[in-house]
Amino acid sequence: MMRKIYTGFFIFFGLVAQAQFWTETSSGFPANFTGLSKFHVVDVNVAWAIGYDGVNTANNIQQFSKTDDSGLTWTSGIFDLGDTTLGIADLSGVDSNTAFVAAYPRQAGQQGGIWKTIDAGVTWMQQTAASFNNAASFPNIVHYFDANNGLAIGDPTNGYWEIYTSNNGGTTYSRVPSASLPAPLNNETGYLSQFAHSGDSIWFTTSAGRIIHSANRGVTWSVYQSPLSDFGGNTIFGDISFATANRGVIQDNAGNIFKTTDAGQTWNGVVFSGTGAPYGGAISYLPNTFVMVSTGGDVSFTGSSYSIDDGTTWINIDTDQHVDVAFFNSTVGYSGSFSNTTNNLGVFRYTDTVLNEASVEEFVEVQLFHNNRREQLVITTDQQFKNVRIYDLHGRLVLISASKLTTTNLIPSGVYIAQIFTGSGLKTAKFIKY
C-alpha cells in the first residue's frame, strides 16, 4: 500500500532573524533536528504535536511535545505504547492531561489502534474497543470533539471504511455501519492525519482525491470529489482546512488553492495576487474567519504567507522551512520547525497582531483611489472607518493612517497593498504610486 507521509526533512540554513509574525522557541526535544507537526491546538493555552526524525523521516520515533502556556515553553514526552515499532498516525488533545493517539502497523503481523493518556502523556492505555484488528486495519485519524465524543478513522476493511465513534471518552466504541458510509473505490485509502474539522463536522481525504464528510460527529457520511486526483501521491498531494461547517479551502503542492462554500460538494479555483502566494505544504484557516495561513516545508518551496480576504490576496511572511501550521484563533497559532538545543529552536509561535483585526466574518464595500498628483490615498466608505495599513511588495508595513485622506509623500513610488479596516469588516486593495 502506498502511503505518503509528507512532513518534510531538515535543511541546513544559517540562522536568520524571524519576522515579527513568528517567534521561534524550543520544542523541548532532547535531540537536534526533531521535527514537530500534526498540531492539535486545544485552547489558548494548550497544544499537542507529534515529533519525527527530521534527518531521516523513515526512522520511526514515538515522541510528542506539549505546551500549557500558549507556546512559551514546550515539554516533550514518549508515546509508551508497548511496541516501539508502531508508527504514530495522529494525536488529539482534550486538555493538558488528556489526549488520544492513533498508531498504525509498520510491519507484518502488527496491530495498530487508539491509545489514551490522562496524566499528560506519562502513561498510555490502549482503547481496545476501537479494535482495528483486521489484517488490513490501518488507523489514520483520531479526533475528539470534546472530552466524551470522538472518532477514529482507518482504511477500508471488509469492504467499507473502518470508522469508530465514542460518546464516553473512549471507554466504548461503535463501528459505523456500511449503510452510513460511502463505498470505497478500488484500492482507495486515507492518509495519516489528513483531515479537517469545524464544530460537529469533519472531513477526511483519500488517495482517489475524494473528500468524505460527516456533519454529525461521524454518525453518517457523504462523499465529494475534489479538484485533486490524490491527496497524498508522489507527484500530487494537498491539504484541507475549513473555517466553518460550509466554507473550506484545499491547497495543492504547487500552491494552487480551491474553495468551497457548500461543505465540500463543489470547489472553485482561486485567482490570487499580492506580495506572496500559498506555499503548497500545510494550510490553516483561523476558525470562523476569512483568514488563512499557508506554509511550505518542501526543500524547494519553503516559507509562509497569509491571506486576510479568503485567499484572494496573499502577503509573504518569510522563506524559512515550516512543516505544519495550525491556528486556534487570531492570537494563538503554531508552525512546526526542527529542534536545535543550542539555540532553543523547534517551533514557531504566532506573536504578531496583524491577524487580529482581520478576523471578521464579513467583507465591506470600500472604494480606494490614489491621487498621484497630490500624493494622497483617498478612501470612500459609508461604514465606520477605523484605519488603513499600507504594505509594500515585500510584506513590510510602511504606513498606518486613521484618516480616509492619507498623505503618501513619505513612501517611494511603487505597488502597494492597502488593508482598510471598518466597523463592519475589512477590504484589501492594491494601488500604484507613480
Secondary structure, DSSP 8 states (H G I E B T S, - for coil): -------------------TTEEEEE---SSTTEEEEEEEE-SSS-EEEEEEESS-TTS---EEEEESSTTS--EEEE---S-TTSEEEEEEESSSS-EEEEEE--STT---EEEEESSTTS--EE-TTS---STT--EEEEEESSSS-EEEEEEEETTEEEEEEESSTTSS-EE--GGGS----TT--EEEEEEEEETTEEEEEETTSEEEEESSTTSS-EEEE-S-S-SB-SS-BEEEEESSSS-EEEEETTS-EEEESSTTSS-EE---EES----SSEEEE-TTSS-EEEEE-STTS-EEEEESSTTSEEEEEE-S----EEESSSS-EEEEEEEETTTTEEEEEE--STTTTT--S-B---EEEEETTTTEEEEE-SS-EEEEEEE-TTS-EEEEESSSEEE-TTS-SEEEEEEEEETTEEEEEEEEE-
